[in-house]
Amino acid sequence: MEKKKIIISLVVIGIISLFLKLYFIDFSTYIVSDATSYALNSFSYLNNDFTPIHNKSPGWPILISIFSQFIDSESFIDYGNMIKILSISISTITILPVYLLARKWFPEKYSLVAASFFAFEPHLNNNAGIGYTEPLYIIFWVIAFYFISSDKYKFVLIAFVIAALAWWVRWPGAILFVILSVIYFVNFRKIKNGYLKYLGCLGIFIALILPMLLQRYEEFGNPLYYGIGSQFFVGEYPLLQSDIINKSAEVYSVFDSIKNIGFLNFLNKFIVSGIINLFTELAKISFPYLILLIPFGILFSFRAFDQDKKLIRSNWILLIISFCSLILTFSVVPEKRYLLTFIPFLILFSIIPIQRVVTYGLSTFSFSEKQKNVCLIMIICIALVSSIVFMQRYDTSNELELEEKTKFADYMLNNFEGTIIDGGNTLQGLRYLKLVDPPGSFKMYQNSNHNNPQQTMLKEGYLVPFASTDKLISVSMYAKTLDEFMMIAKEYEIDYISIREEGPEQVFYPYFDKIYTNESQYHFFEKVFDSDERGYKEFKVKVFKINLMD
């Protein structure tokens, strides 16, 4: 296939992918959740404050800070849009390394199919413009796997350099180093001075991640410290997200868990359920088109004759080690975001059955060269159409709803004082308004003022520049029952809870599932705000004052 046609094909695929990503993006509103934290961390770095965050890696904020210097605005939305554009750009650029990686496995035409599958994948396109770490993290994984697949030592060294960068972007990125090391010893153990050369790979990897580890050691007393580790084996996702940690769960080890629930229950909770959750979410992200191809690709990979067995073996090593490392995580946090990284490597398997059928046909028929080209174009078109149809499942931004969320937040800040529980994505505007009052105040943010949010939350609020002036503070709480909720609310003087019409997030506050429609059943809760009474059209929310028992 001519080089010119390949370039044109990749450009067309990239343009289509870009439009699919833009479908989900609204540049008129602010970023939320973790994306806000990454933006604030980047301003901290610009203010020469590099204090590490207890559960975040610095790589993505550092990159954001570089591009932030090209913007001079008092609007937080402008910086948020820059992050969205940067994220989308990286995700779109990744199409090229995915194609190059596929070329190690397949001829040009099939590699273009692989690039298309990646470019049109709806889960990746939905994630691309949020401002999270996945696009940068994924491109590092693809590039690292591309170089570790080389026979040249200088390229293998580059793979370990990229692995170090992946760790800088996300803390679980450390597993990529383990994967590359296993692949190295499996594929290169017989080369001359193989073990000595590995020391070179190890040395360059350590040199690159050492500054980050030393910084965490200085701040937390442990170079491998990660914020949620001490509560993980309680086995409750809401606890990991809670700002208020019950005393009994402040330090809870694996041995505490086994002692309290027994070894068999421990295995069922943290291993069996982790495996089930992992493969359930894996099946979900395989829709709409990979779900049909991956099983056959896995089957054919055991008897592949068009692919280098070393490449297939390396791909299996990557997937098996990665999935095993996620079993514990998925036993508590079954979040499909964590699986997006592996879509490019699952795509490699999914192309094998396509190549097998198109190239060799079946026992009853075979394709001419022209028919092969038409068939591959049809497969790409089917993937595109199915992706567009699948995209309709996602919620796109509703400008009126977002406007009313901000209006609601403004009303709350001007009329209420105390501490409020967010019963389910009702207070996103609260944090934004604190960041832009006065205009541009977010630029003064420093990590050192909020280096341990779980300890400062009730006094200062969450990641805002002028926390000491806050009159209304939003926190999250972990409580298994309504009685326990009331007890903790009394202890920490929680004043309000806001609930959306759809009900609270079930994983956090399931005992409030009827409070929106049957408030009379909750005797200790007094309604103090109702969006319907104030004429809201899209955003439906009620706020209840918690009348604590003596």
N, C-alpha and C positions, 0 to 999 in steps of 0.2 A: 504494500500500500504506500502511495506516494506521501512524502513528508508534508507536502503542502496540504493534502487532503486531511491528514491527521490533525494538523494545527487548526485548520478551519473547523473540523468536527469538534475539537476540544473547546474552541471559542464558542461555537453554537451551544454546546452542552453547558458551558459556564454561564452564558447569558440566560438560558432557560432556567438554570439553577438559581441564578440571582433573582429572577422574577418570582420564582416560587418562594424564596426567602422573604422578599419584600411584601408578599401577601400577608404575612403575619405582623408586620412592623407598623407602628404608629409613631411618627417622629414628632407628634405634637404633645406628647406626654412624657412623664419622668420615668426613669428606671426604678425598680423596686427590689426588695429582698436582698440577696447576696450581691447583686450588681451594684447596689448603693454602697455596700461595704467596700467593694473593690475600688469604687470611685473615690471614696473617702480615704482609703489607705494610700491611693496614689497621691492625693494632696498632702498627706502626711510625709511622704517621701520628698515631695517638692519643698516641704518646709523643713527638710533635713532631719526629720524624725523617723528613724527606721526601726522603731520598736516593733518586735514581732507580735502578731496576733495569735492567740492561743489555739485557734482551730482553722487558720488560713495560711497558705503559702504565699510568698511575696512576688512570685514571677509575673502573674497577670497584672497586678497593680503597678509593678515597675514598668511594664510595657505601656500601660495606659498613661502613666506619668510622662513618658517621653512624648506622646502625641498631645497630651494636655498642654504642653508648652507652646503649641502652635495656635491655641485658642485664647482669646482675651475677652471673656464675657462674664457678666454677673449672673447669668442664667444657668442654673444647674441642669436644665433640660438640654442646653447646648452641649455640655460635657457628656451627658447621657447619650445623646445622639452620636457623638463621636465614638463612644464605646460600642454602640450598636453597629455603626458602620465598620469599625475595626474588626469586630467579631464576625460580621457577615463577610468581610473581605477575606479574612483568614480561612473561613469555612469554604468559600468559593475557590480560593487558590489551592486548597487541599486536593481538588479534583486532579491537578497535575501529578503530584506525588502518588496518588492512588493509581493513576494510569501507568506511571513508570514502574510502580511495584507490580501491577498486573502484567506488565511486559516481561517480567522475569518468569511468569507462569504461562502466558498465552501469546499468540500472534496479535498483531495490531488491532484487528477487527474485534476480537473478543475482549481485548483490553479496553477498547472504547465502550463496550457494553458494561464492563466493570465500572468504568468512570461514570457512565450514565446512571447506573444503579446507585452509586454513591451520591451523585449530584441531585437525583430526584428523590432521595430517601426522605419521607415526610417528617420523621422524628428529628432528624438532623436539621432539616430546614426550619422547623418550628423552634428549635433550640438556638439556632445560629444568631438571631438578633436580640436575644435576651440580655446578653452581656456577661454570661457566665464563662467559666474556664474551658468548657468542652472543646470549642474550635481549636484553640491553641494546643490543648492537651492532645487532641486527636492527631493533628498534623505532626507533632513530635513523635508519637507512637508509629505512625506510618513511615516517617523518614528513618527512624531508628531501625525498624524492621527491614526497610529497603537496604540499608548499609550492612546490617548483620548478615544479610543474604549474600554478600559479596565474598569472593575468594581472596580479595586483596586486604592485607592487614591494615593499611592506612584507612580504608573505608570502615573496617570493623572498629577502629579507634573512634571514628566519627560517630558510630552508633552509640558508644558509651558516653560521648560528649552530649548527644541529644538526650540520652537517658537522664543525665544529670539535670538538664534543662527541664525535663518533664517533672522531676521531683520538685524543682523550684516552682512549677506551676500548680501542682496538686500534691499534697502529702502522700497519698497512696501511690504516686508515681514511682516510689522506691521499688515497687514490685517489678517495674520494667528492667531495672538493673539485674534482678534475680533471673528474669526470663532470658536476657541477653547472655548472662553468664552460663546458664544451662545450655543454650543453643551453641555458645562458643565451645564448650567442652564436648558436646555431642558431635559437632561438625568439624572442629579444628584440633581435636586432641592428638591427632597423629602427625600434625605438621611439625617441622623442625623447630625446636625451642618454643613449642606451643604454650607450655606452662609459664615460661619466662615472659613471653609476649603478653600473656594475660595479665601479668603484674603491671605492665604498661597501661593496659585498659583500666585496671583497678586504680592505679595511681592517678590517672587523669580524671577519673570519675570522682574520687575522694577530694582531689584538689578543687573541683568545681562546686561540690556541695558542702565543703568544710566551712565556708563563711556562714552559711545559713545555720548549720548545726551548732557552731560556736555561739552564734547570736542567741539561739534558743536555749543553749546551756546557761548563758549569762543571765537571761531573763527568767527562765523557769527552773533552772537547776538540773535539767535533763535535755540532752541534745535531741532526743527522739520524742519529746513531749508533744502530745496532741490532746486538745482540750476535753474531748468527750470520753477519753479512755477510762477514767476512774468510775464512771457510772454505767459503762456499756453493759456489763453483765447483770445489771438489774433486769435487762431484757425488755425495757419499755421505751419505745420511740419517743413518746411525749416527754419523758424525763430528760432525754438528750437535748430536747429543744427548749426546756423550761429554764427560765431565769431564776426561779426559786427552787432550790434543791433541798429536799428533806434531809435533815441531819443524818438519818440512818443510811442515806444513799450517797453521801459525799464521797466515800471511798468504798467501793464494793468490788472485790476481786472475783476471779473465776472460782476460787476456793470457797468464797462466801456463797456464791450461787449454788455450787454443788452441795454444800452443807445444808442449805435451806430447802432446795427442791429435790435433792437426790440425783445420783449420777445418771440414771436412765432418763429422768425428766429433763436433765441438763442436755443430754444427747438429742432428745426429741426437740427441745426448744432451739438449741443453737446449731445443730447439724442437720437433722432431718427437715425441719421447717425451713432452714436456710436453703437447702438444696431445692425444695419444692418451690419456694418463693423465687429463687434465682431462675429456674427454668420456666416458671410461669411468666415472669417479666421478659425473659428472653424470647418466648413465643410471641408476646405482645409487640415487641419492637421489630419482629420479623415480618409483621404485616406492613403493606399489603402483598408484596410480591416475593420477598425472600423466604417466607414461610413455606412456599411450594418447592423451592429449589434447594434450600440448605440440607434437608434430609437426604436427597439424592446425591448432593455434592459430598456429604460426609461418607455415604456409602461408596461412591466412586473413588473417593480419595484413598481408600484402602487398596484399590487395584488400578491406580492411575498409571497411564503409560505415555501421556503427552507432557506431563509435568515432572520436573526434577524431584525425586523422592526426598532429597535433602530439604527442599523448600516446603514440601507438604509436612515433613516431620517438624520443621521449625514452626510452622503455623499451628500444628497440634500442641507443641510445647507452650506456645504463647497463650492459646485459648485455655488449655487445661490448668496451667499454673494460675492464670488470671481468675478463672472461675472458682478454683479452689480457694484462692485468697479472699473471694467475696462471699463465701458461704456464711461466715460469721456475721458479716455486715448485713446480708439479706435476711438473716434470722430476726433482725430487729428493725432494719431500715430497708424495706423492699422497694428501692427507688430505681426506676428504669434508667434514669440519667446516668447511673454508674455503668451501664452496659453500652451506651452509645459509642464508647471508645472502640468497641470490638466489631462494629458493623463493617469496617473495611476488610477485616480478616475473615468474617463470615461471607462477605461478598466473593472473596477468592474461591471459597468452596462452592458457592452458588453458580459460578461460571463453568465449572467442570462439566456438569450434565448438559449445559447448553452446547458447549464445544463438542461433547461426545455425540449428541444427536445430530447437530447441524453438520459437523465434519464427516461423520461416518454413516449417518442415517440409521434406519432400523432394518430389520431382516427383510421387510417387505418393500422398502423403497430407499432411495438415496437422493440427495440434492445435487443439482447442477451448480456451477459457480454463481450464476446469476440468482438462482433460487436461494442459495446460502446468504447472499447479501440482502435479499428481500426479507428473508426470515429474521436476520439479525436486526434489521430496521424495524420490523414488526414487533420484535421482543422489546426493543427500546421504547417504541410508542406505547405498547401495553403497560410497561413500567411507568411511563409518564402519566398516562391517563388514570391508571389505578392510584397513583400517588396524588393526583389532583382530586380525585373522588375521596380518597382517605383524608385529605386535608380538611374537608368539610366537617370532620369530627371535632376539630379544634375550635376553641372559642377565639374569635378575633376581637380586637380592642373595640370597645363601645365608647365613643367620645363623650356621649351624654352621661354614661355611668361613671366614667373617670372624672368628669367635671363635677358630678354630684358627690363623689367620694371626697374630692378636695373641699367642696363646699361644706360637707359634713364635718371634716377635720377642722376646718376653720371655726365652725360653730362650737365644736367641742373645746377647742383651745381658749375661746373667748368666754365660755360660760361654765366651765367645769374645772375643778381643782381636785387633785388626788392621784390615785393609781387606778388604771383601767386594764381589764383583761380583754384582749381581742379574740372574740369567739369565732373567727374565721375570715381573714382578709377584709376586715372592715375599716382598719385604721392605717391603710397604706399612705393616705394623704397626710397623716399626722407627722410622720417622720420627714416627709418632703417639706412641709411648711416650716418645720423647725430649722431645716437646713437653709432656707432662703430668707429668713428674717433675723437680722437685716439682709438685704440683697448681697450675695457674694460671700456670706459668712462661712459657707462650706469650705472656702479656700483656706481657712485658718485651722482646719482640723489637724489634730495630731494624735497618733496612736497611743502615745504615752499617757494621755488623759483617760484612756479607756482600755488599758491593757488586760483587764480582767472583768468583762461586762457582767458576769454572774455575781460578782461581789459589789459592783457599783450601781447596778440597775435600779434598785429601789430608791437610791438617793439621787442619782444623776440622770437617769434615762439612758437610751441606747444609741451610742455613736452619733451624738450631735455636738456641734462645736461649743455651744453655750448652755450646757446641761444644767448648770446651777440656777438658771433663770426659769427652768421649766416648771409650770404649775400642774400640768397633766402628763403623767408618765404611763406609757404602755408597757406591760410586762406579760409574760406567759407563765402559766402555772401547771404543775403536774399534780393531779389528784385522781384517785381511782373511782371515788364515789362522791355524791353530792355532800354527804356529811363530812367527808375528808376535805372537800373543797371549802366548806364553810369554816372548818377549823383552821385551815391554812390562811384563808382570807382574813380571819380575825387576828391571827398571829402577825401577819404582815400588813395589816390595815389596808386591804384591797377595797376600793370604794365602788367600782362600777364594772359591768361587763357588757360588751356590745355583741349583738347576735344578728346575723343576716337572715333573710327570709328562708333561704335554703336550709337553714339550721346551722349549728356549729360543725366544725370539723370533727367527725365522729371519733377519730383516733385520739383527739385531745379532750373533748368535753361531751361525751355521748349522753350524759345525764341531763343535758340542756336541750335535747332534741325537740321538745314540745313547748319550750318556753315562749317562742315567738307567737304561736297560735293559741296557746293555752296558758297565758301568764298567770291566771288566777290560781293555778295549781302550785305555784311557787310563792309561798307565803312571805318569804323573807326578801323578796325582790320587788322593787317599786319601779315602774316604768317612768323614765324621765325624758325620753326622746323617742319619737316615732316618725320615720321619714314620710309615711303616708299623710300624716297630719300636716306636714310642711310642704306637701305638694311635689315630692320627688317622683320622677317618672320611671327611672330605671334602677336606681340603687335603693334597695329595700333593707332597712336596718332599724333595730330598736336598741335602746340603751337602758339598762336596768341598774338602779342603785341597790347595792347589797346592804340590807339592814342587818347588821351583825348581832347575834345573840349575846346577852351578857353572861 
